[in-house]
Amino acid sequence: MDIGIKKSITIGGKEITVETGKMAKQADGSVVLQMGDTMLLATVVSAAEAKEGMNFFPLTVDYREKFAAAGRIPGGFLRREARPTDMEILVMRLVDRALRPLFNDDYRSETQVMIQLMSYDDEHLPDALAGFAASAAIAVSDIPFNGPMSEVRVARIDGEFIVNPLRSELEKADMEIMMAGTLKDVVMIEGEMEFIQEAELVEAIKVGHEAIKKQCQFQLDLAAEVPTANPKREYHHMDQDEEVAKQVHEYAFEKCKEIARQGNPSKAERTEAFENIKEEMESQYTEEELEEVGEFVSRYIRDTMKEAIREVMLQEKIRLDGRDFDEIRPIWSEVDYLPMTHGSAIFTRGETQSLTTLTLGGKLQEQMIDAATYQGTENFMLHYNFPPFCTGEAYPIRGVSRREVGHGNLAHRALKNVLPEDNPYTIRLVSEILESNGSSSMATVCAGTLALMDGGIPIKAPVSGIAMGLVMNKEGKYAILSDILGDEDHLGDMDFKITGTKEGITACQMDIKVDGLPYEVLIEALEQAKEGRHHILDKLSETLPEPRKELKPGAPRVEKFNVPNEAIGGIIGPGGKIIQQIQKDTGATITIDEDPDTGEGIVQILAEGKETMDAANKAVRDIAFPPTVEEGVEYEGKVKSVQPYGVFVEILPGTDGLIHVSEFAHERINKMDEVAKEGDMLKFKVIGQDPKSKKWKLSRKVLLPKPEKNDA
């Protein structure tokens, strides 16, 4: 019985095994990839024929984590896997961005790559293996593909670069990148860092690419043993019309170059000018002819426009909007725009604008994460919204898009390392993109920095972000573009977003579409990006040079402190009675957790004002760090009960004493309940302690003025 082919490779000191021909054999290609006890099943299916009229490559990448992989049952009412989590979506995007450029431009068959986490050992992370598994599934199929490609995680731990570190190792890293590439080139990079320098990032990329090349060769060797993987299927998905191509190029090429030379900063006017050329070209055909060649005209106009713009950039050094290659578009920003938020900022660069809000909360507002590979909470959230109107379009909104999740995650990574180490708040930033023409995620980073500072969060340093582009021809002539437009992103060969402080880089994301990008060009792009980042940081400082010293009036106050382990029970009380009573009396919200490392209690108090905070703080601290009752000292406390012989009063939390009826007032009292009731606040003095019962004796009378004597 044929049970398939199984091969192994060692990367970063860890063995990776790939098996094919055993599972999911009706797919065009399938593999099971294993590292440690983490296992992924990757499959690919591509339709035999393209759909009629398909003018793009319909690739879908799907990644799902099965809860059974970690021996868990999903939460929620349904108790089954539902819509993908943000973490799953981010893995899908990473694999998609690496795979998509490696299919031929004329391939139009609907293609679906599915990656499923089937076993997880809590140490060998599956996201760094997903791209490897997906590419291997395509490699053992007959689907035409300009790969293979592979993916690795590179982390720097104690000064040493480690490929595909364990989860426990990753916690100590000061730099982490996910990257994908082929035997020749790096095609995708994304990661976060703690203020590193440009040369350190390039060094990490080189380490990762060496591992990727080994994994790519491994896939070729595996595919060579699979009979159905060779030869690849033949296809014909796009017709060509050489005559129309020649006509369009001759008519439109110089006209497109002329528009590109004008350097018009208005996106709308440029779009209209290029659209006019298309309409003029179409007017040369009859309606009957357009029915036959209209699709070719549209396609060749796009190709001609791209060629013309790139040539003007490379040969004449003119950008679409007239800027120099290293010039940043005009910037203006403003803080405190929204009066009722806890912080707000507008950041506008050219035709890209973000309005970002800051909201502060306490422990109970943390985001709960329940995934197959991770359970816990997150106290810093950044959400990015990209509504249709920001690009002048109208279309239905059907939930959060993968793009919004990905862009929000990049901005989140950029800012997370500048938050204060002892941050007591749950922080939520929301970026509303109001205009977009290039790098709205980087505008989100800048607006997010200002919103944090406007809200009084003492960040370590401001962060700015910039999107870089690259145009390179076959002869190796290139132009590096700072602060790219949306059009420059589409027609360029590299989209490189990088964020950081004056001290160093905090996050990056790169997609490379050109073959053979030299490291020297990459280093030059990084240095040019550094200049742009610093320019933007200066602009941010002009708006708000440092975080505000005070929170906004409407912002909640949060204090966090540790208490001894033995005090946790006393603060909570039986059935939560004590902590609930403190919250009821003060109006504050109080949470208490046990530190898993020290065993101490971590108390967090969320209050709307100083008076509320002080009252709750005192009540908790009095229980955790109880002061001692001292004889002869005056106190103020609440009446706990009224008896015929006197009242019991709380001296300190958990400690009561008796004000005897004879010590309540100078005058005679017949009925105690006529002069005091439960809940009254009384001032009194400790006058002694019963030697047997150890009960405290109190007097209210000694604090009252003596009545004057009546001679009569």
N, C-alpha and C positions, 0 to 999 in steps of 0.2 A: 504493500500500500504506500502510495506517494504521500509523504508528510511534509513536503516543501524543502526549502533551502534556508539554512541558518548560518550567518556569519557574524563575527565579532571584531570590534576595534577598540583600542584603548586610547582615550582622550583625557588629558589632565589627570592621569593616574586612575581613571575610572573606566571600567569595561562597559561598552555599549553593544548590545546584541540586536541584530535585525533579522527577522524571520519573515519569509514570504512563501505563498503557495499553500498555506495551511488554513488560514482564516479568510472569510469574506471573498471567496473565489469568483463570485459572479460580478464583482466590481472589475473595472478595467485594470486596476492595480491596487494592491493592498499589502501592508506590512504591519508587523507587530514589533515595536521597538521597546527595548528594556534596558534600564540602567538601575542597578540595585534591585529593589522590588517595586520600582515605579515602571508601569507599562502603558504604552499608548498604542491604540489601533488607528491606523491612518488608511483611508480609502480614497480613490478618485474614480470618477465616472465622467466621461465626456461623450456627448451625443454624436452619433455617426454623421449627421448632417447639420448644417447651420439652419436656423430658422429664416424664413423668407424676410428680407428687408432688415436683417440684423446689421447695425452699423457700429457695433462696439463688441468687445469681448466679454460675454456674460459669465464671468468667473465668480463663484461663491466659495468662500472659505468659512467653514464652521468648526468651532472647537467647543467641546462640552466636557465637563468634569462630572463623572458619575459618583454620587455619594457613596455607593457601595464600594468604590475603589479605596475609600478610607475607612470602611467598616461602619458607615453612618447612615442614618435614615434622615431624609430631608425634613426641615421644619415646615411650618405653615399648615394650613387646613388640608391641602390636597396630599401632602406627604409624598410628593414626587417632584422630579426636576421640572422646573418651569422655564420661563424666559431666561436667556443668558444673563449672567451677572456682568458687572463692569469689567471684572478681571478676565472673564472669558472673552468678552468683546475685544479687550486690548490684545489678547493673544491672537485672535482672528486677524486683527489689523496688522500685527507684526508679520504674520505668515503671508497675508495677502500682498502687502507692500513688497515683500521679497520675491514672491512668485510671479506676480502679474507682468513685470517688465521682461520676463524671460520667455514669454510666449510670443510667437510671431505676430506682427501687426495685422496680418490678414487672416488670423485664425478666429473663427466666429462661432464655433460649436459651444453650446451651453455646457459648462464644466463645473463640477462640484467636488470640492475637497472636504472630506470630513475627518476630523481628528477627535478621538474619544479617549479620555483618561480612564483606564480600566482597573489600574491598581496603583496605590500611592503609599509610599513608606515614610512620608513626613520628613525626609531628608533630601532625596534626589528630586529636584524641582522639575516639573513637567514642561513649564513654559519654554525653557531653553532647548527642549527636545522636539517641540511641535514642528518647527520648520524642517528639521532633519527628517522626521517621519513623513511629512507631507511630500517632500521632494523625492524621498526613496520610493513612495508609492507611485509617483509619476514615472520615476526611472524604470521601474519594473513593468510599466504598462506600455502600450503601443502609441501613446499620445505624443505628438510632436512637441518638443520642449527644448529650449536652448540652455538647459541646465547641465548637470544637477546644481543645486544650491544647497547650502546648509546654514545652520544657525547655532550660535553659542552665546553663553553669558561669560563675560570677563569681569572679575572683581579684583580690586587691590586690597589685600589684607596684610597688615603689618609690613607694608612696603613691597610685597610680592604679588605679582599678577597670577591669579588662579583661574583656570578655565572650568566652567560649570561647577562652581563651589557648592557645597552642601548648604542646606538651610541654616544650620548652626554656624557655619563659617561665614555666611553672608551677613550675619548680624554685626560682625566686626569690621565690615568693609567701609572704606571712605570713598569708594568709587565703584560704580557698577554700570556696565553697558550690556545691552543685548545687540548683537550684530549678525547680519546675514551676508553671504557672498558666494561667489562661484570659484572655480579654480583660478580664474584670472583677476577677478575684481571683488571689491566690497560693494554691496548694493544697498544696504540699509543699516543704520545705527540709531540706537535710542538709549538714553541712560540718564543717570543722575550722579552728582558728585558733590563733594564738600570742598568747594573753592580750589579746584585744581588749575594748573596751567595748561596752555595749549599743547605743549610738547608731551606732557604726560598723557593726554588723550590720544595723541597719535601713537604713542608707544603701546597703549592698550589695544588700539585697533590692529597694529601689526601682530601682536601676540594672538589675538582672536582669529586673524585671517590665516595664520599658519595652521591652526586647528581645523578651520573650515575647509581648507584645501585637502587635508587628509580625509575628512568626512566625504567630500565630493568624489575623490578618487575611489573611496570605499563603495560608494553608490554605483559608480561605473563598473567596478569589478563584480558587484552583486548582480547588476542588470545583465552583464555578459553571460551569466549562468542561467538566465531565464529565457527560454526559447521564444516566448510570446512578446518579449520586449524589443526584439529586433527582427525585421526592420520596423520603423515607425509607420503609422498609417499615412496614406496619401489623402490630400484634401484639396478642394478648390472652392473657396468661400467668397472670394472677391474678384469680380470681373474688372478688367482694365480696358480703357479706350485710349490708345496712344495718340490718336488724332486730336481728341478733345483735350488731353493733357497738354499737348503742344500748343493748341490754340489758347488755352487758359494761361499758360505760362508766358507766351508771347504778349498777350494783352495785359495781364495783370501784374507781372513781376516788377516792372519799373514804377507802375502806379503805386504799388504797395511800398516800395522803397521810398517813394516821395513822401508818403504819409508818415513812414517811420522816421524820416529825416526831420520832420516838422517839430518833433519833441513836444507834442501837445500834452499837458498834464491832465487833461480831462478824459477820463475813461469813456464817458458817454459820447463825446465828440469823436474820439478815435474809433469807437465801435461803429458809429454811424458812417464814418468815412470809408471804413473797410466794407461795410454792408452795401454802400453805394457802388463800389467796384463790382461786387457780386451781381447786383441788379443790372448794371451796365453790361456785364458779360452775358447774363441770361437774356437780355433784350436782343441779342444778336441771333437768337434762335427762335423759330416759330413754336407755337404751343405744342404742336405734334412732336417736334424735335426735342423739346424740353422733357416731354414724357419719357423719352428714350434716354436722354443724356443728362437730365437734371441732377441725378444723383452723382454722376461723375463731375459735373461742374462744381457742385458744392464741395466735394472731397478735394478736388484739385485746387480750388480757390484757397482752402485751408492750408494745403501743403505749400502753395506758392507764397501765401502771406507769411508763414513760418520761415520759409527759406529767405525771403526778402528782409524780414526784421533781423534775423540772425546775421545776415551779411552786412547790413548797415552797422550793427553793433561791432562786429569783428573788424570790418575794413575801415569804417568811418568813425568808430568809437562814439556813436550816438545812441542813447537809450530812447525807448518809446516816449518817455515824458520829458526828455531833454536834460536829465540830470547827468552829472559825472558818475562814473562807475562806483565810486566810494561815497557818494553824496546821499544823505538821509533826507527824506521828505520833510516839509515843515511840520513842526510838532507844537501842539498846545494842550495844556492839561489844566484841570481844575479839581479842587477837593471840596468836601462839605456841600455838595450840590443838592443832596436830598436831606431835608431837615429832620426826618423822623428815624432814619437808619442809624446804626451804631458807627458807621463810617461809610463814605462814598467817594468815588473819584471818576472823572471822565478823562480818558486819554485818547487823543486824536493825532494820527500821523498820516498825512496825506488824505486819502479817501477811506481810511480805516479808523473805526471809532469803537471804543468799548466803554460802557457805563458799568462800573463794578460796585457792588454793595458788600458791606461787612455786617454780619450778624454774630453776636456773642451769646453763648449759652453756657450751661453748666454740665455736670457729669451726665445728667439724665438726657441731654440732647445729643450725646455722642451717637454716631452712626453704628448700628449693629451689623456686623458682617457674618453671614452664615453660609460658607462655601464648603465644597468638598475638601479643599486643601488649606483652608484657613478659617478660624473662628476667632472673633474678637471684636474690638470697637475701634473707631477712628475719631479723633477729636479735631481733625482739620479736614474740611471738605472744600473743594473748589468745583463749582458747576459752571459750565460754559453753554450758552444758548445762542444758536445761529438761526434767527427767524428769516423767512423769505424776503421780507422788505429790505433787509440790509444789502441785498444785491439788486434791488428793484424788481424782484420777481414775486409771483403769487402761486403758491401751491399748498396742498393740504399738509398739516403737521400731524404725523402719526407716531407720536412718542419721541423719545430721545434717539437721535441717529448715532451710528457708530462713529461718525466724524466728530460729533459733539463730545462723546465720551473720550475719544483719543486726544482731542485738543485740550479738553479740560484736564486730563491726566498729565499732559506735558507741562501745563502751567502749574499744576499742583506740585510736580516734582521740582520745578524751578524755585518755588517759594518755601517748601517745607523745611529746608535746612537753615533758613534765616529766622525761623520762629524762636522765641526764647526757650531755653532748656526747661525752665520751671513754669511754662505756660499753664495756667490753671483753667483756661477757658476752652470750651468747644467753639471752634471758629468755622464759620461758613462764609466763603466768598462766592458771589454769583456774578458772572460776566455776561452782560447783555450786549451782543454785537449789534450796533445800530447802523454801521456802514462797513462794507468790506471790499477792499481792493488790495489784497496781499497781506498775509501774516496777521490775521486777527488773534491767533493764539499768543503771539508776542505782544500785541497790544493788551491782551488780558494780563500778562505778567506785569507790565508796566502799571496798568490801572490797579491791579491787585496790590502792588507795592504801596501805591499812594493811598488806597483805601485802608490798608492795615495801619499805616502811619497816621492817617486822619482819625482813625478810631482809637489811637493811643496805645497800640500794641508795640512794645519795645523790640522791634526786629533788630537782628544783629547788623544788617546793612541793607540798603536798597538794592533791588534786583531789576535789571532791564533785560530785554530780549530783542533779537534782531534776526531776520530771515535773509539768508544769503543765497545767491543764485550763481550759476555757471553756464556759460555758452562756450562750446569747444567744437572745432571742426575736425575733419579727418586728418588734416595735416598737423594737428596739435596746437593750433593757434587758439587762444582762449581769452575770455573776459570774465572777471569775477565781479558780480553785481551785489552791492549792499542794499538792503531794504527793498526787496524785489516787489514788483507789482504782481497782481494776479495773472496778467498775460505773460509776464516774464517767467513766472512759475511754470505755466503750461508749455511754453516753447523752449524752456531751458533744459539743461542736462543734469542739474543738481538743485535740490531744494534742501538747504541746510539751516536749521533753526538752532540758535545757541543763546543761552541765558547765563547771567552771572552778575557778580558784584565787582567792585573795583579790585577785590582781592583775588577773584578767580571764577571759574565756570561752575554753575550749579546744575545745569541740565542741557541736553542736546538731542536733536532728532535730525537724521539725514536720510534722504533718498537720492540715490545716484543712478542716473539713466545712461551714462556714457561708459563705454568700454575703456579700460586701461587708464583710470584717473591716477596720475602720479602723486606720490605722497608730498612732493614739493609743492604741487598746486594746492593740495589740501591744507598744508601748513600756511601757505600764503593766504588762503581763504579765511583760515582761523585768525590770523593776525589782522586782516582787514575787518573781520567781524569784531575783534576786540576794540578797535578804534571806534567802530560804530556804536558798540555797547556803551563805551565810556561817554560818547557824545550824548546819547540818550539819558544816561545817568545824570549828567550835568543839567539836562532839561528838567528832569524830575526834581532835582535839588532846588531849582529855581522856584518850583511850585510849592514844595514843602521840604525844607532841608533836613528835618529829623522828625521822629514820631512825637505826637503831642504828649504833653506831660500828664494830661488828665483824660479820662474816658468821657464820652459824650454824656450829657445829662440823662438821656433815656436808656443808657447802657446798664446792664446789670453789673453788680460788683461780685467778684468771686474771690474767695480766699481758700487756700488749701494748706493743711498742715498735718503732721503726723502725731499720733497719740499712742501711748503704750498699748500692747496687745490686750492686757488685762482690763483696759478701760473700754474696749469695744462693746462688751456686753452691757456695761453700765450706761453707755450712751444710747444704745438701742432700747434697752429695757425689755421686760417680758412682753413678747408678742409685738414689739416695736412701740410700746406705750410711751416711753420717755422721749424718743426722737420725734414721734408724731406730735406729742404735746408741745415740744420746743418749737416745731414748725408752726403749730396752730397759734401759739402765743406770740411768736415774733413775725410770722409771715414769710420767713426765709425757707429755702429749699435746701435740705441737708442730705448728703450721701456719705456713706462710710464703706470703704473696702479694705481688705487685708492685703498688705504688700506681700507677694509670694516669696520675696527674697529675705526680708527682715522679719516678717510676721507682724510688723506694726500696723496700726490702723491708719488709713489715709482718709482724712475728713475733708470734704469740700462743701463750702457754704455759698449759695447763690442768693443774693439779696438785691432789692431794688433801690435801697438807699443806705446812707451811713448809719442811721439810727437802727434800722432793721439788722444790718450786718453786725453792729456792735452788740446788740442784745443776743443774737444767736451765737456769736463768737464767745461771749462771756458764758452763756449757758452751757455750751459744749466743753469749754476749757475748765469750767468749775467742776465738771464731772470727771474729766480726764486728768486734771491736775488739781485735785481738791485742796483748797486752802484750809488751814486749821482754824478752829474757833478759838478766839483769845478772850480771856476774861478781862473785863474793863473796857472793851472796845464796842463802839456803837455800830449797829447794823440796820438794814432795812429788809423786811421779808414779808412774805404773803401768809395770811392766816390760813392754816390747813384744816383746823377744826375748832369748833366752839363748844366748850363744856361749862357746866354750872360753876365749876371752881376756877375757870380761867380759859385761855386760848393757847393752842399749840401753833407755833409760828416757825416757818422755815428760815433758819439762820443762813445756811448755805445749802446748795443742792444735795439732798440726801441726809441733811442734819437738821433736826428740829429741836425746839426748846419750849418751855412753858412760861408764859406770863401769867402768874397767879392773879386771881381776882384782886388780891390786896396790893399787887404791884402794877395794876393797870392804870389807876388814876388816884389822885389824892382824896377825892370824894368817895363816899360809900356807894357801892354798886350792888343793887338788889338782883338784877337779872343780867347775866352776861350777854345773852343774845340780843339785848336792847342796845348795847353799845358797840358790838362787833359782829361781823358776819364773815363767813368763809369767802376768801378771795380778797379781803381788805389788805392794803399794804400799810404796815406799821413800822415806825422807827422805835428801836429799843436798844437796851444795853445789856451785855452779858454780866451778871453780878455774881455768878458762882456755878458750882457743879456739885451735884449730890454725890457724896463719896461712895455710896453703895450702888445706886442705879446708873451712875455716870451721866444722868440727865442734866442738861444745862438749864440753869435758872436765869430768867430774863426779867427785866423791869422796863416798863414804859414810863412809869411814874417819875423815875429819877431824871428823865429828860424834860419833864413838864415844869413850868414855873409854879412855885408854891403859892397857894392862895393866901391873900392877906388876912391877918387875924382880925376878928370882929370883937371890939372891946365890950360891946353889949352882951 
